[in-house]
Amino acid sequence: MYLHLGNDIAVRKQEIVGIFDLDNTSQSALTRHFLAAAEKRSAVINAAGDELPKSFVVCERDGQQSVYLSQLNSSTLLRRSEGLGIEG
């Protein structure tokens, strides 16, 4: 099963590590450091397109982490994921 993040980008539910609200979590220095490090590794994928990102989804595949920025609220993504069997 897949979770649609926006702009024709979907991720496999098995790869999702977490879904995070960008406004709330970006207040933390640790989160800002994590996102900056992911950007430096070219591991950030913009699924928000021209929209302002509201959430980010951390995925892991074959030991490699990716961070997807989404224009959708984390609550919307979580609600969509519940139908896919992802626990929130």
PyMOL Python script that loads the backbone (N, CA, C, O; Angstrom):
from pymol import cmd

cmd.read_pdbstr("""\
ATOM      1  N   MET A   1       0.829  -1.177   0.000  1.00  0.00           N
ATOM      2  CA  MET A   1       0.000   0.000   0.000  1.00  0.00           C
ATOM      3  C   MET A   1       0.882   1.252   0.000  1.00  0.00           C
ATOM      4  O   MET A   1       2.032   1.224   0.439  1.00  0.00           O
ATOM      5  N   TYR A   2       0.325   2.321  -0.492  1.00  0.00           N
ATOM      6  CA  TYR A   2       1.051   3.577  -0.639  1.00  0.00           C
ATOM      7  C   TYR A   2       0.300   4.715   0.038  1.00  0.00           C
ATOM      8  O   TYR A   2      -0.922   4.673   0.181  1.00  0.00           O
ATOM      9  N   LEU A   3       1.048   5.730   0.452  1.00  0.00           N
ATOM     10  CA  LEU A   3       0.474   6.949   0.997  1.00  0.00           C
ATOM     11  C   LEU A   3       0.827   8.084   0.048  1.00  0.00           C
ATOM     12  O   LEU A   3       2.002   8.340  -0.214  1.00  0.00           O
ATOM     13  N   HIS A   4      -0.199   8.765  -0.467  1.00  0.00           N
ATOM     14  CA  HIS A   4      -0.001   9.873  -1.399  1.00  0.00           C
ATOM     15  C   HIS A   4       0.363  11.118  -0.596  1.00  0.00           C
ATOM     16  O   HIS A   4      -0.371  11.505   0.314  1.00  0.00           O
ATOM     17  N   LEU A   5       1.501  11.754  -0.930  1.00  0.00           N
ATOM     18  CA  LEU A   5       1.995  12.915  -0.200  1.00  0.00           C
ATOM     19  C   LEU A   5       1.710  14.232  -0.900  1.00  0.00           C
ATOM     20  O   LEU A   5       1.879  15.299  -0.310  1.00  0.00           O
ATOM     21  N   GLY A   6       1.283  14.167  -2.143  1.00  0.00           N
ATOM     22  CA  GLY A   6       1.027  15.368  -2.929  1.00  0.00           C
ATOM     23  C   GLY A   6       1.864  15.362  -4.192  1.00  0.00           C
ATOM     24  O   GLY A   6       2.902  14.704  -4.269  1.00  0.00           O
ATOM     25  N   ASN A   7       1.391  16.114  -5.189  1.00  0.00           N
ATOM     26  CA  ASN A   7       2.116  16.280  -6.466  1.00  0.00           C
ATOM     27  C   ASN A   7       2.577  14.968  -7.073  1.00  0.00           C
ATOM     28  O   ASN A   7       3.724  14.844  -7.504  1.00  0.00           O
ATOM     29  N   ASP A   8       1.691  13.999  -7.106  1.00  0.00           N
ATOM     30  CA  ASP A   8       1.958  12.706  -7.729  1.00  0.00           C
ATOM     31  C   ASP A   8       3.111  11.937  -7.088  1.00  0.00           C
ATOM     32  O   ASP A   8       3.750  11.118  -7.749  1.00  0.00           O
ATOM     33  N   ILE A   9       3.381  12.192  -5.810  1.00  0.00           N
ATOM     34  CA  ILE A   9       4.418  11.466  -5.081  1.00  0.00           C
ATOM     35  C   ILE A   9       3.751  10.625  -4.001  1.00  0.00           C
ATOM     36  O   ILE A   9       2.963  11.118  -3.195  1.00  0.00           O
ATOM     37  N   ALA A  10       4.091   9.345  -4.012  1.00  0.00           N
ATOM     38  CA  ALA A  10       3.561   8.421  -3.012  1.00  0.00           C
ATOM     39  C   ALA A  10       4.714   7.584  -2.467  1.00  0.00           C
ATOM     40  O   ALA A  10       5.698   7.328  -3.161  1.00  0.00           O
ATOM     41  N   VAL A  11       4.572   7.164  -1.210  1.00  0.00           N
ATOM     42  CA  VAL A  11       5.594   6.326  -0.586  1.00  0.00           C
ATOM     43  C   VAL A  11       4.937   5.048  -0.072  1.00  0.00           C
ATOM     44  O   VAL A  11       3.751   5.027   0.259  1.00  0.00           O
ATOM     45  N   ARG A  12       5.724   4.000  -0.015  1.00  0.00           N
ATOM     46  CA  ARG A  12       5.216   2.731   0.501  1.00  0.00           C
ATOM     47  C   ARG A  12       5.051   2.834   2.006  1.00  0.00           C
ATOM     48  O   ARG A  12       5.924   3.371   2.688  1.00  0.00           O
ATOM     49  N   LYS A  13       3.941   2.327   2.532  1.00  0.00           N
ATOM     50  CA  LYS A  13       3.673   2.457   3.966  1.00  0.00           C
ATOM     51  C   LYS A  13       4.738   1.757   4.805  1.00  0.00           C
ATOM     52  O   LYS A  13       5.011   2.181   5.928  1.00  0.00           O
ATOM     53  N   GLN A  14       5.341   0.696   4.281  1.00  0.00           N
ATOM     54  CA  GLN A  14       6.367  -0.024   5.021  1.00  0.00           C
ATOM     55  C   GLN A  14       7.626   0.820   5.226  1.00  0.00           C
ATOM     56  O   GLN A  14       8.409   0.554   6.138  1.00  0.00           O
ATOM     57  N   GLU A  15       7.821   1.821   4.395  1.00  0.00           N
ATOM     58  CA  GLU A  15       9.017   2.652   4.455  1.00  0.00           C
ATOM     59  C   GLU A  15       8.862   3.848   5.394  1.00  0.00           C
ATOM     60  O   GLU A  15       9.854   4.503   5.715  1.00  0.00           O
ATOM     61  N   ILE A  16       7.642   4.146   5.838  1.00  0.00           N
ATOM     62  CA  ILE A  16       7.398   5.334   6.658  1.00  0.00           C
ATOM     63  C   ILE A  16       7.893   5.113   8.082  1.00  0.00           C
ATOM     64  O   ILE A  16       7.513   4.156   8.756  1.00  0.00           O
ATOM     65  N   VAL A  17       8.755   6.032   8.515  1.00  0.00           N
ATOM     66  CA  VAL A  17       9.261   6.027   9.880  1.00  0.00           C
ATOM     67  C   VAL A  17       8.401   6.953  10.740  1.00  0.00           C
ATOM     68  O   VAL A  17       8.092   6.627  11.886  1.00  0.00           O
ATOM     69  N   GLY A  18       8.017   8.094  10.194  1.00  0.00           N
ATOM     70  CA  GLY A  18       7.195   9.041  10.941  1.00  0.00           C
ATOM     71  C   GLY A  18       6.635  10.135  10.068  1.00  0.00           C
ATOM     72  O   GLY A  18       7.169  10.449   9.005  1.00  0.00           O
ATOM     73  N   ILE A  19       5.528  10.717  10.550  1.00  0.00           N
ATOM     74  CA  ILE A  19       4.870  11.848   9.892  1.00  0.00           C
ATOM     75  C   ILE A  19       4.886  12.988  10.904  1.00  0.00           C
ATOM     76  O   ILE A  19       4.434  12.820  12.037  1.00  0.00           O
ATOM     77  N   PHE A  20       5.406  14.153  10.498  1.00  0.00           N
ATOM     78  CA  PHE A  20       5.636  15.234  11.441  1.00  0.00           C
ATOM     79  C   PHE A  20       5.061  16.558  10.940  1.00  0.00           C
ATOM     80  O   PHE A  20       5.104  16.851   9.745  1.00  0.00           O
ATOM     81  N   ASP A  21       4.528  17.344  11.856  1.00  0.00           N
ATOM     82  CA  ASP A  21       4.039  18.685  11.563  1.00  0.00           C
ATOM     83  C   ASP A  21       5.251  19.621  11.497  1.00  0.00           C
ATOM     84  O   ASP A  21       6.023  19.704  12.453  1.00  0.00           O
ATOM     85  N   LEU A  22       5.413  20.301  10.408  1.00  0.00           N
ATOM     86  CA  LEU A  22       6.600  21.137  10.210  1.00  0.00           C
ATOM     87  C   LEU A  22       6.610  22.349  11.133  1.00  0.00           C
ATOM     88  O   LEU A  22       7.669  22.710  11.645  1.00  0.00           O
ATOM     89  N   ASP A  23       5.460  22.991  11.363  1.00  0.00           N
ATOM     90  CA  ASP A  23       5.415  24.173  12.227  1.00  0.00           C
ATOM     91  C   ASP A  23       5.813  23.839  13.656  1.00  0.00           C
ATOM     92  O   ASP A  23       6.614  24.554  14.259  1.00  0.00           O
ATOM     93  N   ASN A  24       5.268  22.770  14.201  1.00  0.00           N
ATOM     94  CA  ASN A  24       5.548  22.412  15.596  1.00  0.00           C
ATOM     95  C   ASN A  24       6.960  21.881  15.787  1.00  0.00           C
ATOM     96  O   ASN A  24       7.643  22.264  16.737  1.00  0.00           O
ATOM     97  N   THR A  25       7.397  21.014  14.908  1.00  0.00           N
ATOM     98  CA  THR A  25       8.696  20.365  15.111  1.00  0.00           C
ATOM     99  C   THR A  25       9.871  21.253  14.732  1.00  0.00           C
ATOM    100  O   THR A  25      10.966  21.071  15.265  1.00  0.00           O
ATOM    101  N   SER A  26       9.679  22.205  13.833  1.00  0.00           N
ATOM    102  CA  SER A  26      10.804  23.040  13.401  1.00  0.00           C
ATOM    103  C   SER A  26      11.221  24.041  14.476  1.00  0.00           C
ATOM    104  O   SER A  26      12.224  24.734  14.308  1.00  0.00           O
ATOM    105  N   GLN A  27      10.479  24.130  15.567  1.00  0.00           N
ATOM    106  CA  GLN A  27      10.873  24.980  16.686  1.00  0.00           C
ATOM    107  C   GLN A  27      12.039  24.362  17.457  1.00  0.00           C
ATOM    108  O   GLN A  27      12.760  25.059  18.172  1.00  0.00           O
ATOM    109  N   SER A  28      12.217  23.054  17.306  1.00  0.00           N
ATOM    110  CA  SER A  28      13.284  22.350  17.990  1.00  0.00           C
ATOM    111  C   SER A  28      14.591  22.453  17.205  1.00  0.00           C
ATOM    112  O   SER A  28      14.615  22.283  15.986  1.00  0.00           O
ATOM    113  N   ALA A  29      15.672  22.735  17.925  1.00  0.00           N
ATOM    114  CA  ALA A  29      16.987  22.798  17.276  1.00  0.00           C
ATOM    115  C   ALA A  29      17.385  21.441  16.714  1.00  0.00           C
ATOM    116  O   ALA A  29      18.053  21.368  15.682  1.00  0.00           O
ATOM    117  N   LEU A  30      16.981  20.364  17.386  1.00  0.00           N
ATOM    118  CA  LEU A  30      17.307  19.019  16.898  1.00  0.00           C
ATOM    119  C   LEU A  30      16.639  18.734  15.557  1.00  0.00           C
ATOM    120  O   LEU A  30      17.250  18.150  14.662  1.00  0.00           O
ATOM    121  N   THR A  31      15.393  19.146  15.427  1.00  0.00           N
ATOM    122  CA  THR A  31      14.681  18.934  14.159  1.00  0.00           C
ATOM    123  C   THR A  31      15.306  19.762  13.052  1.00  0.00           C
ATOM    124  O   THR A  31      15.493  19.270  11.939  1.00  0.00           O
ATOM    125  N   ARG A  32      15.626  20.999  13.342  1.00  0.00           N
ATOM    126  CA  ARG A  32      16.268  21.854  12.333  1.00  0.00           C
ATOM    127  C   ARG A  32      17.602  21.255  11.898  1.00  0.00           C
ATOM    128  O   ARG A  32      17.936  21.269  10.713  1.00  0.00           O
ATOM    129  N   HIS A  33      18.362  20.731  12.854  1.00  0.00           N
ATOM    130  CA  HIS A  33      19.638  20.084  12.535  1.00  0.00           C
ATOM    131  C   HIS A  33      19.411  18.836  11.671  1.00  0.00           C
ATOM    132  O   HIS A  33      20.136  18.610  10.703  1.00  0.00           O
ATOM    133  N   PHE A  34      18.397  18.025  12.026  1.00  0.00           N
ATOM    134  CA  PHE A  34      18.071  16.824  11.259  1.00  0.00           C
ATOM    135  C   PHE A  34      17.713  17.181   9.816  1.00  0.00           C
ATOM    136  O   PHE A  34      18.203  16.555   8.876  1.00  0.00           O
ATOM    137  N   LEU A  35      16.856  18.191   9.647  1.00  0.00           N
ATOM    138  CA  LEU A  35      16.431  18.589   8.301  1.00  0.00           C
ATOM    139  C   LEU A  35      17.597  19.187   7.503  1.00  0.00           C
ATOM    140  O   LEU A  35      17.711  18.951   6.300  1.00  0.00           O
ATOM    141  N   ALA A  36      18.447  19.950   8.162  1.00  0.00           N
ATOM    142  CA  ALA A  36      19.610  20.526   7.481  1.00  0.00           C
ATOM    143  C   ALA A  36      20.569  19.426   7.027  1.00  0.00           C
ATOM    144  O   ALA A  36      21.115  19.485   5.925  1.00  0.00           O
ATOM    145  N   ALA A  37      20.769  18.421   7.887  1.00  0.00           N
ATOM    146  CA  ALA A  37      21.651  17.300   7.525  1.00  0.00           C
ATOM    147  C   ALA A  37      21.064  16.504   6.360  1.00  0.00           C
ATOM    148  O   ALA A  37      21.797  16.076   5.469  1.00  0.00           O
ATOM    149  N   ALA A  38      19.761  16.307   6.366  1.00  0.00           N
ATOM    150  CA  ALA A  38      19.107  15.596   5.260  1.00  0.00           C
ATOM    151  C   ALA A  38      19.247  16.387   3.961  1.00  0.00           C
ATOM    152  O   ALA A  38      19.479  15.808   2.900  1.00  0.00           O
ATOM    153  N   GLU A  39      19.107  17.700   4.046  1.00  0.00           N
ATOM    154  CA  GLU A  39      19.270  18.563   2.870  1.00  0.00           C
ATOM    155  C   GLU A  39      20.704  18.475   2.337  1.00  0.00           C
ATOM    156  O   GLU A  39      20.921  18.431   1.126  1.00  0.00           O
ATOM    157  N   LYS A  40      21.659  18.452   3.235  1.00  0.00           N
ATOM    158  CA  LYS A  40      23.067  18.362   2.840  1.00  0.00           C
ATOM    159  C   LYS A  40      23.371  17.045   2.133  1.00  0.00           C
ATOM    160  O   LYS A  40      24.191  17.001   1.216  1.00  0.00           O
ATOM    161  N   ARG A  41      22.694  15.954   2.570  1.00  0.00           N
ATOM    162  CA  ARG A  41      22.870  14.634   1.936  1.00  0.00           C
ATOM    163  C   ARG A  41      22.029  14.481   0.667  1.00  0.00           C
ATOM    164  O   ARG A  41      22.030  13.419   0.045  1.00  0.00           O
ATOM    165  N   SER A  42      21.324  15.524   0.289  1.00  0.00           N
ATOM    166  CA  SER A  42      20.385  15.487  -0.858  1.00  0.00           C
ATOM    167  C   SER A  42      19.309  14.440  -0.651  1.00  0.00           C
ATOM    168  O   SER A  42      18.901  13.763  -1.595  1.00  0.00           O
ATOM    169  N   ALA A  43      18.847  14.306   0.592  1.00  0.00           N
ATOM    170  CA  ALA A  43      17.839  13.306   0.924  1.00  0.00           C
ATOM    171  C   ALA A  43      16.458  13.919   1.107  1.00  0.00           C
ATOM    172  O   ALA A  43      15.536  13.235   1.552  1.00  0.00           O
ATOM    173  N   VAL A  44      16.297  15.199   0.771  1.00  0.00           N
ATOM    174  CA  VAL A  44      15.004  15.865   0.907  1.00  0.00           C
ATOM    175  C   VAL A  44      14.326  15.919  -0.455  1.00  0.00           C
ATOM    176  O   VAL A  44      14.901  16.389  -1.436  1.00  0.00           O
ATOM    177  N   ILE A  45      13.093  15.428  -0.493  1.00  0.00           N
ATOM    178  CA  ILE A  45      12.302  15.428  -1.728  1.00  0.00           C
ATOM    179  C   ILE A  45      11.121  16.347  -1.510  1.00  0.00           C
ATOM    180  O   ILE A  45      10.380  16.194  -0.539  1.00  0.00           O
ATOM    181  N   ASN A  46      10.943  17.295  -2.402  1.00  0.00           N
ATOM    182  CA  ASN A  46       9.863  18.265  -2.277  1.00  0.00           C
ATOM    183  C   ASN A  46       8.604  17.739  -2.949  1.00  0.00           C
ATOM    184  O   ASN A  46       8.480  17.772  -4.174  1.00  0.00           O
ATOM    185  N   ALA A  47       7.668  17.251  -2.133  1.00  0.00           N
ATOM    186  CA  ALA A  47       6.376  16.804  -2.654  1.00  0.00           C
ATOM    187  C   ALA A  47       5.347  17.922  -2.556  1.00  0.00           C
ATOM    188  O   ALA A  47       4.189  17.737  -2.931  1.00  0.00           O
ATOM    189  N   ALA A  48       5.768  19.090  -2.051  1.00  0.00           N
ATOM    190  CA  ALA A  48       4.860  20.223  -1.887  1.00  0.00           C
ATOM    191  C   ALA A  48       4.752  21.058  -3.155  1.00  0.00           C
ATOM    192  O   ALA A  48       3.832  21.863  -3.298  1.00  0.00           O
ATOM    193  N   GLY A  49       5.680  20.868  -4.061  1.00  0.00           N
ATOM    194  CA  GLY A  49       5.663  21.655  -5.296  1.00  0.00           C
ATOM    195  C   GLY A  49       5.876  23.126  -4.985  1.00  0.00           C
ATOM    196  O   GLY A  49       6.827  23.483  -4.289  1.00  0.00           O
ATOM    197  N   ASP A  50       4.999  23.980  -5.496  1.00  0.00           N
ATOM    198  CA  ASP A  50       5.099  25.422  -5.266  1.00  0.00           C
ATOM    199  C   ASP A  50       4.422  25.846  -3.971  1.00  0.00           C
ATOM    200  O   ASP A  50       4.522  27.005  -3.570  1.00  0.00           O
ATOM    201  N   GLU A  51       3.737  24.922  -3.318  1.00  0.00           N
ATOM    202  CA  GLU A  51       3.023  25.223  -2.073  1.00  0.00           C
ATOM    203  C   GLU A  51       3.996  25.265  -0.900  1.00  0.00           C
ATOM    204  O   GLU A  51       5.086  24.696  -0.964  1.00  0.00           O
ATOM    205  N   LEU A  52       3.594  25.940   0.160  1.00  0.00           N
ATOM    206  CA  LEU A  52       4.381  25.980   1.382  1.00  0.00           C
ATOM    207  C   LEU A  52       4.245  24.638   2.101  1.00  0.00           C
ATOM    208  O   LEU A  52       3.123  24.207   2.365  1.00  0.00           O
ATOM    209  N   PRO A  53       5.349  23.966   2.424  1.00  0.00           N
ATOM    210  CA  PRO A  53       5.251  22.672   3.108  1.00  0.00           C
ATOM    211  C   PRO A  53       4.673  22.836   4.513  1.00  0.00           C
ATOM    212  O   PRO A  53       5.016  23.767   5.241  1.00  0.00           O
ATOM    213  N   LYS A  54       3.783  21.904   4.876  1.00  0.00           N
ATOM    214  CA  LYS A  54       3.163  21.920   6.196  1.00  0.00           C
ATOM    215  C   LYS A  54       3.606  20.735   7.040  1.00  0.00           C
ATOM    216  O   LYS A  54       3.452  20.743   8.262  1.00  0.00           O
ATOM    217  N   SER A  55       4.153  19.723   6.388  1.00  0.00           N
ATOM    218  CA  SER A  55       4.565  18.526   7.119  1.00  0.00           C
ATOM    219  C   SER A  55       5.747  17.886   6.403  1.00  0.00           C
ATOM    220  O   SER A  55       6.079  18.224   5.267  1.00  0.00           O
ATOM    221  N   PHE A  56       6.368  16.947   7.113  1.00  0.00           N
ATOM    222  CA  PHE A  56       7.400  16.148   6.465  1.00  0.00           C
ATOM    223  C   PHE A  56       7.259  14.706   6.908  1.00  0.00           C
ATOM    224  O   PHE A  56       6.831  14.413   8.024  1.00  0.00           O
ATOM    225  N   VAL A  57       7.631  13.812   6.001  1.00  0.00           N
ATOM    226  CA  VAL A  57       7.525  12.378   6.232  1.00  0.00           C
ATOM    227  C   VAL A  57       8.917  11.793   6.097  1.00  0.00           C
ATOM    228  O   VAL A  57       9.587  11.976   5.081  1.00  0.00           O
ATOM    229  N   VAL A  58       9.346  11.082   7.139  1.00  0.00           N
ATOM    230  CA  VAL A  58      10.646  10.426   7.113  1.00  0.00           C
ATOM    231  C   VAL A  58      10.432   8.983   6.698  1.00  0.00           C
ATOM    232  O   VAL A  58       9.613   8.274   7.282  1.00  0.00           O
ATOM    233  N   CYS A  59      11.173   8.553   5.685  1.00  0.00           N
ATOM    234  CA  CYS A  59      11.077   7.184   5.177  1.00  0.00           C
ATOM    235  C   CYS A  59      12.471   6.554   5.181  1.00  0.00           C
ATOM    236  O   CYS A  59      13.489   7.240   5.093  1.00  0.00           O
ATOM    237  N   GLU A  60      12.478   5.242   5.286  1.00  0.00           N
ATOM    238  CA  GLU A  60      13.750   4.526   5.215  1.00  0.00           C
ATOM    239  C   GLU A  60      13.589   3.342   4.289  1.00  0.00           C
ATOM    240  O   GLU A  60      12.649   2.555   4.404  1.00  0.00           O
ATOM    241  N   ARG A  61      14.529   3.237   3.369  1.00  0.00           N
ATOM    242  CA  ARG A  61      14.531   2.141   2.403  1.00  0.00           C
ATOM    243  C   ARG A  61      15.966   1.672   2.225  1.00  0.00           C
ATOM    244  O   ARG A  61      16.849   2.464   1.898  1.00  0.00           O
ATOM    245  N   ASP A  62      16.192   0.400   2.439  1.00  0.00           N
ATOM    246  CA  ASP A  62      17.525  -0.191   2.303  1.00  0.00           C
ATOM    247  C   ASP A  62      18.569   0.562   3.120  1.00  0.00           C
ATOM    248  O   ASP A  62      19.696   0.763   2.666  1.00  0.00           O
ATOM    249  N   GLY A  63      18.190   0.974   4.324  1.00  0.00           N
ATOM    250  CA  GLY A  63      19.114   1.666   5.209  1.00  0.00           C
ATOM    251  C   GLY A  63      19.331   3.138   4.893  1.00  0.00           C
ATOM    252  O   GLY A  63      20.094   3.808   5.590  1.00  0.00           O
ATOM    253  N   GLN A  64      18.684   3.653   3.867  1.00  0.00           N
ATOM    254  CA  GLN A  64      18.820   5.057   3.474  1.00  0.00           C
ATOM    255  C   GLN A  64      17.559   5.832   3.863  1.00  0.00           C
ATOM    256  O   GLN A  64      16.443   5.428   3.534  1.00  0.00           O
ATOM    257  N   GLN A  65      17.751   6.946   4.564  1.00  0.00           N
ATOM    258  CA  GLN A  65      16.622   7.782   4.938  1.00  0.00           C
ATOM    259  C   GLN A  65      16.353   8.837   3.886  1.00  0.00           C
ATOM    260  O   GLN A  65      17.266   9.388   3.272  1.00  0.00           O
ATOM    261  N   SER A  66      15.059   9.102   3.696  1.00  0.00           N
ATOM    262  CA  SER A  66      14.614  10.187   2.834  1.00  0.00           C
ATOM    263  C   SER A  66      13.591  11.007   3.605  1.00  0.00           C
ATOM    264  O   SER A  66      12.842  10.476   4.425  1.00  0.00           O
ATOM    265  N   VAL A  67      13.568  12.309   3.332  1.00  0.00           N
ATOM    266  CA  VAL A  67      12.615  13.208   3.969  1.00  0.00           C
ATOM    267  C   VAL A  67      11.780  13.841   2.864  1.00  0.00           C
ATOM    268  O   VAL A  67      12.313  14.499   1.970  1.00  0.00           O
ATOM    269  N   TYR A  68      10.477  13.640   2.931  1.00  0.00           N
ATOM    270  CA  TYR A  68       9.554  14.187   1.947  1.00  0.00           C
ATOM    271  C   TYR A  68       8.823  15.370   2.562  1.00  0.00           C
ATOM    272  O   TYR A  68       8.207  15.238   3.620  1.00  0.00           O
ATOM    273  N   LEU A  69       8.887  16.533   1.905  1.00  0.00           N
ATOM    274  CA  LEU A  69       8.125  17.693   2.331  1.00  0.00           C
ATOM    275  C   LEU A  69       6.770  17.646   1.636  1.00  0.00           C
ATOM    276  O   LEU A  69       6.690  17.408   0.431  1.00  0.00           O
ATOM    277  N   SER A  70       5.706  17.876   2.404  1.00  0.00           N
ATOM    278  CA  SER A  70       4.360  17.793   1.840  1.00  0.00           C
ATOM    279  C   SER A  70       3.568  19.047   2.168  1.00  0.00           C
ATOM    280  O   SER A  70       3.726  19.623   3.245  1.00  0.00           O
ATOM    281  N   GLN A  71       2.722  19.468   1.248  1.00  0.00           N
ATOM    282  CA  GLN A  71       1.859  20.614   1.478  1.00  0.00           C
ATOM    283  C   GLN A  71       0.631  20.227   2.294  1.00  0.00           C
ATOM    284  O   GLN A  71      -0.154  21.092   2.683  1.00  0.00           O
ATOM    285  N   LEU A  72       0.461  18.936   2.554  1.00  0.00           N
ATOM    286  CA  LEU A  72      -0.680  18.460   3.329  1.00  0.00           C
ATOM    287  C   LEU A  72      -0.366  18.499   4.818  1.00  0.00           C
ATOM    288  O   LEU A  72       0.777  18.290   5.226  1.00  0.00           O
ATOM    289  N   ASN A  73      -1.384  18.766   5.625  1.00  0.00           N
ATOM    290  CA  ASN A  73      -1.219  18.755   7.076  1.00  0.00           C
ATOM    291  C   ASN A  73      -0.855  17.357   7.547  1.00  0.00           C
ATOM    292  O   ASN A  73      -1.257  16.363   6.941  1.00  0.00           O
ATOM    293  N   SER A  74      -0.094  17.285   8.629  1.00  0.00           N
ATOM    294  CA  SER A  74       0.270  15.981   9.192  1.00  0.00           C
ATOM    295  C   SER A  74      -0.971  15.213   9.619  1.00  0.00           C
ATOM    296  O   SER A  74      -1.006  13.987   9.506  1.00  0.00           O
ATOM    297  N   SER A  75      -2.000  15.919  10.113  1.00  0.00           N
ATOM    298  CA  SER A  75      -3.238  15.240  10.515  1.00  0.00           C
ATOM    299  C   SER A  75      -3.947  14.629   9.312  1.00  0.00           C
ATOM    300  O   SER A  75      -4.547  13.560   9.427  1.00  0.00           O
ATOM    301  N   THR A  76      -3.886  15.284   8.179  1.00  0.00           N
ATOM    302  CA  THR A  76      -4.480  14.737   6.951  1.00  0.00           C
ATOM    303  C   THR A  76      -3.724  13.489   6.514  1.00  0.00           C
ATOM    304  O   THR A  76      -4.334  12.477   6.170  1.00  0.00           O
ATOM    305  N   LEU A  77      -2.406  13.563   6.528  1.00  0.00           N
ATOM    306  CA  LEU A  77      -1.599  12.402   6.148  1.00  0.00           C
ATOM    307  C   LEU A  77      -1.832  11.240   7.115  1.00  0.00           C
ATOM    308  O   LEU A  77      -1.925  10.085   6.698  1.00  0.00           O
ATOM    309  N   LEU A  78      -1.923  11.553   8.399  1.00  0.00           N
ATOM    310  CA  LEU A  78      -2.162  10.512   9.397  1.00  0.00           C
ATOM    311  C   LEU A  78      -3.522   9.861   9.186  1.00  0.00           C
ATOM    312  O   LEU A  78      -3.654   8.640   9.273  1.00  0.00           O
ATOM    313  N   ARG A  79      -4.529  10.680   8.909  1.00  0.00           N
ATOM    314  CA  ARG A  79      -5.882  10.152   8.645  1.00  0.00           C
ATOM    315  C   ARG A  79      -5.872   9.257   7.399  1.00  0.00           C
ATOM    316  O   ARG A  79      -6.485   8.190   7.390  1.00  0.00           O
ATOM    317  N   ARG A  80      -5.177   9.698   6.357  1.00  0.00           N
ATOM    318  CA  ARG A  80      -5.070   8.869   5.144  1.00  0.00           C
ATOM    319  C   ARG A  80      -4.341   7.564   5.437  1.00  0.00           C
ATOM    320  O   ARG A  80      -4.702   6.511   4.911  1.00  0.00           O
ATOM    321  N   SER A  81      -3.318   7.640   6.276  1.00  0.00           N
ATOM    322  CA  SER A  81      -2.514   6.449   6.570  1.00  0.00           C
ATOM    323  C   SER A  81      -3.265   5.438   7.413  1.00  0.00           C
ATOM    324  O   SER A  81      -2.988   4.241   7.335  1.00  0.00           O
ATOM    325  N   GLU A  82      -4.213   5.900   8.220  1.00  0.00           N
ATOM    326  CA  GLU A  82      -4.965   4.980   9.081  1.00  0.00           C
ATOM    327  C   GLU A  82      -5.693   3.932   8.244  1.00  0.00           C
ATOM    328  O   GLU A  82      -5.811   2.777   8.655  1.00  0.00           O
ATOM    329  N   GLY A  83      -6.172   4.326   7.092  1.00  0.00           N
ATOM    330  CA  GLY A  83      -6.814   3.383   6.207  1.00  0.00           C
ATOM    331  C   GLY A  83      -5.841   2.397   5.591  1.00  0.00           C
ATOM    332  O   GLY A  83      -6.250   1.394   5.007  1.00  0.00           O
ATOM    333  N   LEU A  84      -4.538   2.685   5.723  1.00  0.00           N
ATOM    334  CA  LEU A  84      -3.499   1.812   5.173  1.00  0.00           C
ATOM    335  C   LEU A  84      -2.874   0.918   6.228  1.00  0.00           C
ATOM    336  O   LEU A  84      -1.976   0.130   5.930  1.00  0.00           O
ATOM    337  N   GLY A  85      -3.348   1.038   7.462  1.00  0.00           N
ATOM    338  CA  GLY A  85      -2.828   0.192   8.522  1.00  0.00           C
ATOM    339  C   GLY A  85      -1.609   0.745   9.230  1.00  0.00           C
ATOM    340  O   GLY A  85      -0.929   0.008   9.944  1.00  0.00           O
ATOM    341  N   ILE A  86      -1.314   2.030   9.049  1.00  0.00           N
ATOM    342  CA  ILE A  86      -0.212   2.661   9.757  1.00  0.00           C
ATOM    343  C   ILE A  86      -0.765   3.168  11.083  1.00  0.00           C
ATOM    344  O   ILE A  86      -1.778   3.866  11.117  1.00  0.00           O
ATOM    345  N   GLU A  87      -0.098   2.816  12.164  1.00  0.00           N
ATOM    346  CA  GLU A  87      -0.568   3.257  13.473  1.00  0.00           C
ATOM    347  C   GLU A  87      -0.117   4.670  13.743  1.00  0.00           C
ATOM    348  O   GLU A  87       1.009   5.044  13.414  1.00  0.00           O
ATOM    349  N   GLY A  88      -1.000   5.466  14.346  1.00  0.00           N
ATOM    350  CA  GLY A  88      -0.668   6.859  14.629  1.00  0.00           C
ATOM    351  C   GLY A  88      -0.581   7.154  16.083  1.00  0.00           C
ATOM    352  O   GLY A  88      -0.309   8.292  16.467  1.00  0.00           O
TER     353      GLY A  88
END
""", "prot")
cmd.dss("prot")
cmd.show_as("cartoon", "prot")
cmd.util.cbc("prot")
cmd.orient("prot")
